[in-house]
């Protein structure tokens, strides 16, 4: 009986306590607040662009080869076209293009916030961490592929202005996605080691 009591005591000690990892918990909490703010700002920005482009006839939106602008018409930029001057099918195609680019960003930020909140709570090797990292990696791959898919839609409809199908950020997104997959496997291995340790008799 004393051995059983000792084993239970050891398992309890293996669980993170509120005072464990104070530096990590503090920084993870700050990062979670920052990511939450960025997530809200990104959602508001995405909604604003879609509303202006699709419901207010492209007010305050401008397109040029390789760039888009919001606000007053840009000066000194060749080929600037008011978004509202484009045919309705082309505006829908650009709206789909923009949505394909922004949705993966929102998904990645959402999972990153959840991961940081778990770390702030002291859960270093929670079972869902590896899955979240893999979802974030898939989101980054989707973000990298979005410009190509979006341009296929725009060129199919016709009357496109910004026809850039590749962005440097896509390359960086793929690089970070590869790193996240490595981290996901690291977390999974850490969780397996922790489970083996906690179940050791």
Residue frames as qw, qx, qy, qz and C-alpha x, y, z in Angstrom:
[[0.000, 0.881, 0.474, 0.000, 0.00, 0.00, 0.00],
 [0.284, -0.776, 0.096, 0.555, 2.74, 2.55, 0.71],
 [0.394, -0.089, 0.603, 0.688, 4.13, 1.88, -2.78],
 [0.174, 0.647, 0.659, 0.342, 0.78, 2.72, -4.37],
 [0.167, -0.924, -0.241, 0.243, 0.56, 5.95, -2.39],
 [0.394, -0.546, 0.339, 0.657, 4.08, 6.90, -3.48],
 [0.348, 0.214, 0.680, 0.609, 3.24, 6.25, -7.13],
 [0.052, 0.833, 0.531, 0.145, 0.15, 8.45, -6.95],
 [0.296, -0.849, -0.011, 0.437, 2.17, 11.16, -5.29],
 [0.431, -0.264, 0.510, 0.696, 4.76, 10.94, -8.07],
 [0.259, 0.514, 0.671, 0.467, 2.07, 11.27, -10.77],
 [0.093, -0.927, -0.350, 0.099, 0.68, 14.32, -9.04],
 [0.377, -0.689, 0.217, 0.580, 4.14, 15.88, -8.95],
 [0.455, 0.069, 0.619, 0.636, 4.53, 15.22, -12.69],
 [0.180, 0.789, 0.539, 0.234, 1.59, 17.47, -13.51],
 [0.284, 0.375, -0.053, 0.881, 2.37, 21.17, -14.04],
 [0.254, -0.640, -0.560, 0.461, 1.48, 23.38, -11.10],
 [0.159, 0.950, 0.263, 0.061, 0.38, 27.00, -11.40],
 [0.265, -0.893, 0.271, 0.243, 3.84, 28.18, -10.32],
 [0.751, -0.057, 0.499, 0.428, 5.75, 25.98, -12.84],
 [0.491, 0.301, 0.437, 0.691, 7.57, 27.65, -15.75],
 [0.018, -0.791, -0.357, 0.497, 6.76, 31.25, -14.71],
 [0.074, -0.503, 0.369, 0.778, 8.83, 32.90, -17.47],
 [0.052, 0.115, 0.848, 0.515, 7.34, 30.74, -20.21],
 [0.004, 0.642, 0.759, -0.105, 3.83, 31.23, -18.88],
 [0.046, -0.735, -0.157, 0.658, 4.27, 35.01, -18.69],
 [0.019, -0.379, 0.533, 0.757, 5.66, 35.35, -22.21],
 [0.038, 0.269, 0.901, 0.338, 3.07, 32.96, -23.64],
 [0.024, 0.718, 0.610, -0.333, 0.30, 35.02, -22.01],
 [0.003, 0.671, -0.116, -0.732, 1.65, 38.25, -23.51],
 [0.028, -0.173, 0.756, 0.631, 2.04, 36.61, -26.92],
 [0.082, 0.462, 0.881, 0.060, -1.53, 35.23, -26.73],
 [0.074, 0.778, 0.348, -0.517, -2.87, 38.75, -26.12],
 [0.006, -0.540, 0.423, 0.728, -0.84, 40.09, -29.04],
 [0.048, 0.056, 0.891, 0.447, -2.03, 37.34, -31.39],
 [0.109, 0.623, 0.745, -0.211, -5.62, 37.92, -30.26],
 [0.089, 0.749, 0.056, -0.654, -5.31, 41.60, -31.20],
 [0.012, 0.363, -0.670, -0.648, -3.80, 40.72, -34.58],
 [0.117, 0.283, 0.938, 0.161, -6.54, 38.14, -35.17],
 [0.146, 0.742, 0.533, -0.379, -9.30, 40.67, -34.47],
 [0.060, 0.691, -0.227, -0.684, -7.60, 43.33, -36.62],
 [0.064, -0.166, 0.835, 0.521, -7.17, 40.85, -39.49],
 [0.148, 0.481, 0.864, -0.005, -10.81, 39.77, -39.28],
 [0.127, 0.797, 0.286, -0.517, -11.98, 43.40, -39.29],
 [0.001, -0.551, 0.489, 0.676, -9.67, 44.24, -42.22],
 [0.123, 0.068, 0.917, 0.373, -10.87, 41.24, -44.23],
 [0.150, 0.644, 0.731, -0.171, -14.52, 42.04, -43.59],
 [0.062, 0.764, 0.047, -0.640, -14.01, 45.73, -44.44],
 [0.031, -0.368, 0.657, 0.657, -12.34, 44.98, -47.77],
 [0.099, 0.267, 0.926, 0.246, -15.03, 42.49, -48.78],
 [0.114, 0.736, 0.568, -0.351, -17.85, 44.86, -47.78],
 [0.050, 0.705, -0.174, -0.685, -16.28, 47.79, -49.66],
 [0.047, -0.279, 0.770, 0.572, -15.56, 45.67, -52.70],
 [0.039, -0.240, -0.930, -0.274, -18.78, 43.71, -53.01],
 [0.064, -0.690, -0.695, 0.192, -21.48, 45.76, -51.25],
 [0.029, -0.853, -0.110, 0.509, -20.36, 49.37, -51.80],
 [0.679, 0.721, 0.114, 0.079, -19.30, 48.99, -55.44],
 [0.784, 0.176, -0.068, 0.591, -15.59, 49.07, -54.68],
 [0.088, -0.962, -0.002, -0.258, -15.57, 52.42, -52.86],
 [0.327, -0.845, 0.421, -0.039, -12.07, 53.48, -51.71],
 [0.804, -0.173, 0.525, 0.219, -10.50, 50.44, -53.41],
 [0.415, 0.796, -0.328, -0.296, -8.00, 50.69, -56.26],
 [0.910, -0.041, 0.356, 0.209, -6.12, 48.08, -58.25],
 [0.260, 0.826, -0.440, -0.237, -2.85, 48.42, -60.14],
 [0.847, 0.302, -0.435, 0.045, -0.54, 45.82, -61.71],
 [0.608, 0.146, -0.617, 0.478, 1.04, 44.01, -58.78],
 [0.113, -0.037, -0.541, 0.833, -0.69, 46.00, -56.03],
 [0.237, -0.687, -0.626, -0.283, -3.97, 47.00, -54.42],
 [0.137, 0.172, -0.302, 0.927, -4.78, 50.19, -52.49],
 [0.250, -0.691, -0.677, 0.038, -7.39, 51.33, -49.99],
 [0.220, -0.658, -0.215, 0.687, -8.35, 54.95, -49.34],
 [0.282, 0.817, -0.080, -0.497, -7.61, 57.87, -51.64],
 [0.862, 0.495, 0.030, 0.103, -6.44, 57.11, -55.19],
 [0.692, -0.424, 0.216, 0.542, -2.64, 56.67, -55.23],
 [0.308, 0.913, -0.131, -0.232, -0.62, 59.24, -57.14],
 [0.093, 0.725, -0.656, -0.186, 2.17, 58.39, -59.53],
 [0.521, -0.095, 0.848, -0.015, 1.17, 54.75, -59.94],
 [0.309, 0.255, -0.600, -0.693, 0.72, 53.56, -63.50],
 [0.398, -0.097, -0.847, -0.338, -2.34, 51.54, -64.45],
 [0.131, 0.125, 0.721, -0.669, -4.48, 52.32, -61.40],
 [0.338, -0.303, -0.651, -0.608, -8.11, 51.28, -61.87],
 [0.482, -0.248, 0.377, -0.751, -11.04, 51.95, -59.48],
 [0.157, 0.002, 0.983, -0.094, -12.28, 48.62, -58.22],
 [0.453, 0.483, 0.539, -0.521, -15.87, 49.69, -58.81],
 [0.426, 0.599, -0.327, -0.594, -15.10, 50.21, -62.53],
 [0.009, -0.227, 0.954, 0.197, -14.43, 46.51, -63.03],
 [0.618, -0.148, -0.531, -0.561, -17.22, 44.23, -64.30],
 [0.717, -0.442, 0.243, -0.481, -19.20, 42.49, -61.58],
 [0.990, 0.009, -0.132, 0.042, -17.82, 38.97, -62.38],
 [0.574, 0.462, -0.394, 0.549, -14.26, 40.31, -62.11],
 [0.267, -0.591, 0.373, -0.663, -15.02, 41.91, -58.76],
 [0.912, -0.276, 0.086, -0.291, -16.43, 38.61, -57.53],
 [0.893, 0.245, -0.262, 0.271, -13.29, 36.85, -58.76],
 [0.265, 0.543, -0.437, 0.667, -11.05, 39.29, -56.89],
 [0.595, -0.506, 0.252, -0.572, -13.23, 38.89, -53.81],
 [0.993, -0.087, -0.060, -0.048, -12.70, 35.12, -54.01],
 [0.670, 0.442, -0.346, 0.485, -8.98, 35.68, -54.53],
 [0.092, -0.603, 0.395, -0.687, -8.78, 37.91, -51.45],
 [0.810, -0.379, 0.154, -0.420, -10.79, 35.46, -49.35],
 [0.958, 0.123, -0.213, 0.144, -8.55, 32.56, -50.38],
 [0.459, 0.489, -0.411, 0.617, -5.55, 34.57, -49.19],
 [0.243, -0.534, 0.345, -0.732, -6.99, 35.84, -45.91],
 [0.867, -0.321, -0.100, -0.369, -8.85, 32.79, -44.56],
 [0.858, 0.046, -0.399, 0.321, -5.69, 30.68, -44.04],
 [0.216, 0.430, -0.391, 0.785, -4.15, 33.60, -42.14],
 [0.554, -0.450, 0.136, -0.688, -7.14, 33.77, -39.79],
 [0.950, -0.163, -0.241, -0.112, -7.04, 29.99, -39.24],
 [0.678, 0.232, -0.437, 0.544, -3.31, 30.06, -38.44],
 [0.047, -0.455, 0.335, -0.824, -3.77, 32.95, -36.00],
 [0.756, -0.386, -0.044, -0.527, -6.69, 31.19, -34.31],
 [0.944, -0.094, -0.292, 0.123, -4.70, 27.99, -33.71],
 [0.480, 0.358, -0.398, 0.695, -1.63, 29.96, -32.65],
 [0.334, -0.518, 0.218, -0.756, -3.68, 31.81, -30.03],
 [0.902, -0.306, -0.106, -0.286, -5.06, 28.52, -28.69],
 [0.838, 0.131, -0.364, 0.385, -1.55, 27.05, -28.51],
 [0.214, 0.443, -0.363, 0.791, -0.21, 30.08, -26.65],
 [0.587, -0.493, 0.093, -0.636, -3.11, 30.00, -24.19],
 [0.956, -0.176, -0.236, -0.002, -2.32, 26.36, -23.41],
 [0.641, 0.248, -0.370, 0.625, 1.33, 27.26, -22.81],
 [0.123, -0.525, 0.235, -0.808, 0.27, 30.16, -20.60],
 [0.799, -0.414, -0.010, -0.436, -1.77, 27.68, -18.55],
 [0.394, -0.581, 0.705, -0.096, 1.34, 25.53, -18.05],
 [0.902, 0.181, 0.384, -0.082, 0.46, 22.73, -20.52],
 [0.089, -0.661, 0.588, 0.458, 3.78, 22.15, -22.29],
 [0.059, 0.168, -0.914, -0.365, 3.00, 18.81, -23.95],
 [0.605, 0.251, 0.435, -0.617, -0.77, 18.74, -24.31],
 [0.591, 0.185, 0.766, 0.174, -2.21, 16.16, -26.68],
 [0.463, 0.792, 0.396, -0.032, -3.66, 18.77, -29.03],
 [0.160, -0.800, 0.275, 0.508, -0.47, 20.77, -29.57],
 [0.360, -0.170, 0.753, 0.524, 0.87, 18.59, -32.38],
 [0.322, 0.590, 0.719, 0.175, -2.49, 18.68, -34.18],
 [0.056, 0.935, 0.175, -0.303, -2.64, 22.47, -33.89],
 [0.241, -0.628, 0.486, 0.558, 0.86, 22.84, -35.30],
 [0.365, 0.123, 0.814, 0.436, 0.00, 20.58, -38.23],
 [0.235, 0.796, 0.558, -0.006, -3.19, 22.59, -38.92],
 [0.075, -0.887, 0.102, 0.445, -1.13, 25.78, -38.85],
 [0.337, -0.329, 0.684, 0.557, 1.31, 24.22, -41.33],
 [0.332, 0.451, 0.777, 0.289, -1.56, 23.28, -43.65],
 [0.093, 0.912, 0.323, -0.236, -2.92, 26.81, -43.32],
 [0.177, -0.730, 0.364, 0.551, 0.43, 28.25, -44.38],
 [0.351, 0.011, 0.799, 0.488, 0.56, 25.89, -47.37],
 [0.242, 0.720, 0.647, 0.066, -2.94, 27.06, -48.33],
 [0.044, -0.905, -0.030, 0.422, -1.78, 30.67, -47.97],
 [0.290, -0.460, 0.594, 0.593, 1.17, 29.98, -50.27],
 [0.280, 0.231, 0.836, 0.412, -1.05, 28.37, -52.89],
 [0.194, 0.726, 0.533, -0.390, -3.85, 30.97, -52.67],
 [0.115, 0.668, -0.228, -0.699, -2.35, 33.52, -55.14],
 [0.027, -0.156, 0.850, 0.502, -2.04, 30.85, -57.83],
 [0.105, 0.457, 0.883, -0.009, -5.58, 29.55, -57.36],
 [0.107, 0.745, 0.338, -0.565, -6.95, 33.08, -57.12],
 [0.072, 0.540, -0.428, -0.721, -5.27, 34.15, -60.34],
 [0.089, 0.126, 0.925, 0.347, -6.69, 31.12, -62.14],
 [0.114, 0.670, 0.695, -0.234, -10.15, 32.36, -61.11],
 [0.054, 0.754, 0.016, -0.655, -9.43, 35.97, -62.13],
 [0.004, -0.375, 0.659, 0.652, -7.93, 35.06, -65.50],
 [0.156, 0.317, 0.920, 0.167, -10.82, 32.71, -66.23],
 [0.134, 0.784, 0.508, -0.331, -13.29, 35.56, -65.71],
 [0.480, 0.500, 0.270, 0.669, -11.15, 38.13, -67.54],
 [0.029, -0.873, -0.094, -0.478, -10.62, 41.91, -67.22],
 [0.748, -0.517, -0.201, 0.365, -8.01, 41.42, -64.48],
 [0.111, 0.951, -0.188, 0.219, -5.70, 44.24, -63.42],
 [0.304, -0.660, 0.670, -0.154, -3.44, 42.76, -60.74],
 [0.922, 0.213, -0.258, -0.192, -2.28, 39.50, -62.31],
 [0.061, 0.592, -0.758, 0.265, 0.58, 38.68, -59.94],
 [0.897, -0.142, -0.329, -0.259, 0.40, 34.94, -59.23],
 [0.794, -0.088, -0.416, 0.434, 3.52, 34.55, -57.08],
 [0.245, -0.906, 0.122, -0.323, 4.51, 36.41, -53.91],
 [0.334, 0.478, -0.694, 0.422, 7.71, 36.25, -51.91],
 [0.496, -0.338, 0.497, -0.627, 5.60, 35.73, -48.80],
 [0.940, 0.063, -0.122, -0.311, 4.45, 32.40, -50.27],
 [0.671, 0.370, -0.576, 0.285, 8.02, 31.09, -50.16],
 [0.041, -0.392, 0.622, -0.677, 8.40, 32.18, -46.53],
 [0.754, -0.175, 0.182, -0.607, 5.05, 30.61, -45.66],
 [0.924, 0.155, -0.339, -0.079, 6.20, 27.26, -47.05],
 [0.423, 0.409, -0.634, 0.502, 9.44, 27.51, -45.07],
 [0.338, -0.317, 0.511, -0.724, 7.60, 28.21, -41.81],
 [0.885, -0.033, -0.070, -0.460, 5.15, 25.39, -42.60],
 [0.780, 0.251, -0.549, 0.164, 8.07, 22.95, -42.85],
 [0.133, 0.356, -0.637, 0.671, 9.39, 24.15, -39.50],
 [0.609, -0.230, 0.263, -0.712, 5.98, 23.76, -37.87],
 [0.922, 0.053, -0.315, -0.219, 5.77, 20.16, -39.06],
 [0.552, 0.288, -0.641, 0.449, 9.15, 19.50, -37.43],
 [0.182, -0.302, 0.505, -0.788, 7.94, 21.15, -34.20],
 [0.805, -0.135, -0.048, -0.575, 4.74, 19.08, -34.33],
 [0.864, 0.101, -0.487, 0.072, 6.78, 15.89, -34.44],
 [0.279, 0.327, -0.604, 0.671, 8.96, 17.19, -31.61],
 [0.486, -0.266, 0.299, -0.777, 5.88, 17.89, -29.48],
 [0.903, -0.032, -0.246, -0.352, 4.47, 14.46, -30.32],
 [0.697, 0.201, -0.601, 0.335, 7.73, 12.81, -29.26],
 [0.003, -0.321, 0.526, -0.788, 7.77, 14.86, -26.05],
 [0.706, -0.211, 0.083, -0.671, 4.19, 13.83, -25.29],
 [0.901, 0.048, -0.423, -0.085, 5.09, 10.16, -25.81],
 [0.456, 0.268, -0.626, 0.573, 8.08, 10.48, -23.46],
 [0.300, -0.296, 0.381, -0.823, 5.91, 12.18, -20.85],
 [0.850, -0.126, -0.129, -0.495, 3.22, 9.47, -21.15],
 [0.806, 0.135, -0.548, 0.176, 5.85, 6.74, -20.78],
 [0.213, 0.305, -0.580, 0.725, 7.33, 8.46, -17.74],
 [0.504, -0.250, 0.254, -0.787, 3.95, 8.98, -16.07],
 [0.912, -0.044, -0.158, -0.377, 2.96, 5.36, -16.73],
 [0.495, 0.401, -0.728, 0.252, 6.23, 3.86, -15.52],
 [0.813, -0.525, -0.055, -0.247, 5.83, 1.43, -12.63]]
